C-alpha cells in the first residue's frame, strides 16, 4: 500500500510539473474609462497566465488588489468630473482560452458563465514597432465588438494570447487599447517560464443557480441591462429637469466594453 501511494505521488508530481514547466505570467494594468474620452478612469490590476495551449486572464479580483475593494473613484477630464465605483470580489472576472478546442469561456458581467467558439479578430499587422519592457513589439489594429483596437505584440513569445478577449496574433499581446484608451491594457511585467504559484484558471459555475449560457444569451442579457439603465437615467433626468440644462442619453459604449447592435 505504501509503495502504491509513492507511485501515485510520483505520477501526480510529474503531471503537475508537465503542466507547469512552460507556464508564463503577465501582469497588466487594466484601466476602464468608459465614456470619458481618455485613460483617466478606474485602474485595476490584472494577470494573464498561459502555457502553449491555454490561457486565463483575471481582473477585478480581491487577491490581485491586496484585498477586497469597494470604493468610489473620481475621474476628471478637462471640466468633466465622473465618479465611478471600483469594486472587486473573491473570484473576479475570468477569461479563458483553449487553442485545441477553439473554445472561450468566461465569468463575465453579471457573473454570467459564458461559453463560445473563440471569436476571430481580423487583425491588420503594420510595420510599426516599439519596445515594451525589454520586448520588441509590433503594432496591429483590429475591430472587435464595437471598438477599434490597437495591439502591440511580441514574437519573442509566439503564442496568440492577450488581455481580456483580445487574441489571435502571432505573438503575445503586451499592450492594447481602443481609440481613446477608454479601454486600456498596459504592460507591467512578464515571467516566462514562470516557476511561482500560478495556475491557469478555467471558469466553472460556482453554484446550482449558475449554468453555462451561450454568447447570444449573454449578448441579450447585456443589451437588456443597458436598456434598463437608459430608462432609469431618463426617469431621473425627467424628475430633475429643472436642475439639468441638457442631458444626452448614455450610449452603450459609455457603460460596456462590448458594444452590440440593438
C-alpha positions in Angstrom: 0.0 0.0 0.0 2.9 2.3 0.9 4.5 1.7 -2.5 1.3 2.4 -4.3 1.0 5.8 -2.5 4.5 6.6 -3.5 3.8 5.7 -7.1 0.7 7.8 -7.2 2.6 10.8 -5.7 5.2 10.5 -8.4 2.7 10.3 -11.2 0.8 13.4 -9.8 4.0 15.3 -9.3 5.1 14.5 -12.8 1.8 15.6 -14.3 1.8 18.9 -12.4 5.4 19.6 -13.5 4.4 18.9 -17.1 1.5 21.3 -16.8 3.7 24.0 -15.1 7.0 23.8 -17.0 6.0 26.0 -19.9 3.9 28.4 -17.8 4.1 32.1 -18.3 2.7 35.0 -16.3 2.0 38.6 -17.5 0.9 41.3 -15.1 -1.1 44.2 -16.6 -2.8 47.4 -15.6 -6.5 47.2 -16.7 -7.9 50.7 -17.0 -11.6 51.4 -17.7 -12.6 55.0 -18.5 -15.9 54.3 -20.4 -17.4 57.5 -21.7 -14.6 59.7 -20.5 -12.7 60.0 -23.8 -9.3 59.4 -22.2 -7.5 56.9 -20.0 -8.4 58.6 -16.7 -10.8 56.1 -15.1 -10.6 53.2 -12.7 -7.3 51.3 -12.7 -7.3 47.6 -11.8 -4.5 45.0 -11.5 -4.8 42.1 -13.9 -2.9 38.9 -14.8 -2.6 36.6 -17.8 -1.4 33.0 -17.0 -0.7 30.9 -20.1 1.1 27.8 -21.5 1.3 26.6 -25.1 -2.3 25.5 -25.3 -4.4 27.6 -22.9 -4.6 30.9 -21.1 -6.7 32.7 -18.5 -7.0 36.4 -17.9 -8.2 37.6 -14.4 -9.1 41.1 -13.2 -11.3 42.8 -10.6 -10.2 40.2 -8.1 -9.6 40.7 -4.4 -6.3 38.9 -4.3 -4.9 41.0 -7.2 -5.7 44.2 -5.3 -4.3 43.0 -2.0 -7.8 42.6 -0.5 -11.4 43.4 -1.2 -12.0 46.9 -2.7 -15.3 48.8 -2.7 -14.7 52.5 -3.1 -15.7 55.5 -5.3 -13.1 56.9 -7.6 -13.3 60.4 -9.0 -12.0 60.9 -12.6 -11.5 64.2 -14.3 -11.2 65.2 -18.0 -11.0 68.9 -18.5 -14.1 70.3 -16.7 -15.9 67.0 -16.7 -15.9 65.0 -13.4 -17.0 61.4 -13.2 -17.5 59.3 -10.1 -17.3 55.5 -10.5 -17.4 52.5 -8.2 -14.2 50.5 -8.1 -15.2 47.1 -6.7 -13.6 43.6 -6.6 -14.8 40.2 -5.5 -13.2 36.9 -4.5 -13.3 35.2 -7.9 -13.1 38.2 -10.1 -13.7 38.1 -13.8 -12.0 35.3 -15.7 -11.5 34.9 -19.5 -10.2 31.5 -20.5 -9.0 30.4 -24.0 -8.4 26.8 -25.2 -6.5 26.7 -28.5 -7.0 23.0 -29.2 -10.8 23.1 -28.6 -11.2 26.5 -30.1 -13.3 27.5 -27.1 -13.5 30.6 -25.0 -15.1 30.5 -21.5 -15.6 33.4 -19.2 -17.0 34.5 -15.9 -18.3 37.8 -17.1 -20.6 40.8 -16.5 -23.4 39.8 -14.1 -21.3 36.9 -13.1 -22.6 35.0 -16.1 -20.7 31.9 -17.2 -20.4 32.2 -21.0 -19.1 29.6 -23.4 -18.5 30.3 -27.1 -16.4 29.4 -30.1 -13.3 31.6 -29.9 -14.1 34.7 -31.9 -11.8 35.6 -34.9 -10.5 39.1 -34.9 -9.4 40.4 -38.3 -6.1 42.0 -37.3 -4.0 44.1 -39.7 -0.3 43.9 -38.8 1.7 47.0 -39.6 5.4 47.7 -39.8 5.4 50.0 -36.8 7.4 48.8 -33.8 8.2 49.9 -30.2 9.9 48.5 -27.2 7.7 47.5 -24.2 9.8 46.4 -21.2 12.6 44.5 -22.8 10.5 43.2 -25.7 10.4 44.5 -29.3 6.7 44.7 -30.2 4.8 45.0 -33.5 1.6 47.1 -33.9 -1.6 45.6 -35.1 -5.1 47.1 -35.4 -8.5 45.4 -35.5 -12.2 45.8 -34.8 -13.8 43.8 -32.1 -17.4 44.0 -30.8 -18.0 47.7 -31.3 -14.5 49.1 -30.8 -11.4 49.7 -32.8 -8.3 48.4 -31.0 -4.6 48.8 -31.3 -2.5 45.9 -30.0 1.3 45.6 -29.5 2.5 42.0 -29.6 5.9 40.3 -29.3 7.0 37.4 -31.4 9.6 36.6 -28.8 6.7 34.5 -27.3 4.9 33.2 -30.4 1.6 32.4 -28.7 -1.7 34.0 -29.7 -2.8 35.2 -26.2 -3.6 38.6 -24.8 -5.5 40.5 -22.2 -9.3 40.1 -21.8 -10.8 38.6 -25.1 -8.1 40.1 -27.4 -6.2 37.3 -29.0 -5.2 35.7 -32.4 -1.9 37.4 -33.2 1.3 35.6 -34.0 2.7 36.7 -30.6 1.8 37.6 -27.1 -0.1 40.9 -26.7 1.6 43.1 -24.1 -0.4 46.3 -24.6 -3.8 47.1 -26.2 -6.3 49.9 -26.2 -9.3 51.2 -28.1 -9.4 54.6 -29.9 -9.4 56.9 -26.9 -7.9 54.4 -24.4 -11.2 54.2 -22.7 -10.3 50.5 -22.6 -6.6 50.2 -21.9 -4.5 47.2 -21.0 -0.9 48.2 -20.3 2.2 46.1 -19.5 3.7 45.7 -16.1 5.9 42.6 -16.1 6.4 39.2 -17.8 7.8 36.0 -16.4 8.4 33.2 -18.8 8.9 30.4 -17.9 7.2 31.2 -14.6 8.1 28.9 -11.6 5.9 30.6 -8.9 2.5 29.7 -7.6 0.2 30.4 -10.5 -2.3 28.3 -12.3 -4.4 28.6 -15.4 -8.0 29.1 -14.2 -10.8 27.6 -16.2 -14.1 29.2 -15.0 -16.8 26.9 -13.8 -20.3 27.7 -12.4 -19.9 28.0 -8.7 -23.5 27.1 -7.6 -26.6 25.2 -8.6 -28.1 28.5 -9.6 -25.4 29.2 -12.2 -25.1 27.5 -15.5 -23.3 27.9 -18.9 -25.0 30.3 -21.3 -24.3 30.9 -25.0 -22.7 34.1 -26.2 -26.0 35.1 -27.8 -27.8 34.8 -24.5 -25.1 36.9 -22.9 -25.5 39.5 -25.6 -29.2 39.7 -25.0 -28.6 39.9 -21.2 -26.2 42.8 -21.7 -28.4 44.7 -24.1 -31.4 44.4 -21.8 -29.3 45.6 -18.8 -28.2 48.6 -20.9 -31.8 49.4 -21.8 -32.8 49.3 -18.2 -30.0 51.7 -17.3 -31.1 54.1 -20.1 -34.7 54.0 -18.8 -33.6 54.7 -15.2 -31.4 57.6 -16.5 -34.4 59.0 -18.4 -36.6 58.9 -15.4 -34.1 60.5 -13.1 -33.5 63.2 -15.7 -37.2 64.0 -16.1 -37.6 64.2 -12.3 -34.7 66.7 -12.1 -35.4 68.6 -15.3 -35.4 72.0 -13.5 -31.7 71.4 -12.5 -30.5 69.9 -15.7 -30.0 72.1 -18.7 -29.1 69.4 -21.2 -28.6 65.6 -20.9 -27.7 63.1 -23.5 -28.9 59.5 -23.1 -25.9 57.3 -22.3 -24.6 55.2 -25.2 -23.8 51.5 -24.7 -20.1 52.1 -25.2 -20.2 54.5 -22.2 -21.1 51.6 -19.9 -19.9 48.4 -21.5 -16.6 47.3 -23.2 -18.5 45.2 -25.7 -21.0 47.2 -27.8 -23.8 45.4 -29.6 -26.3 46.3 -32.3 -29.8 46.6 -30.7 
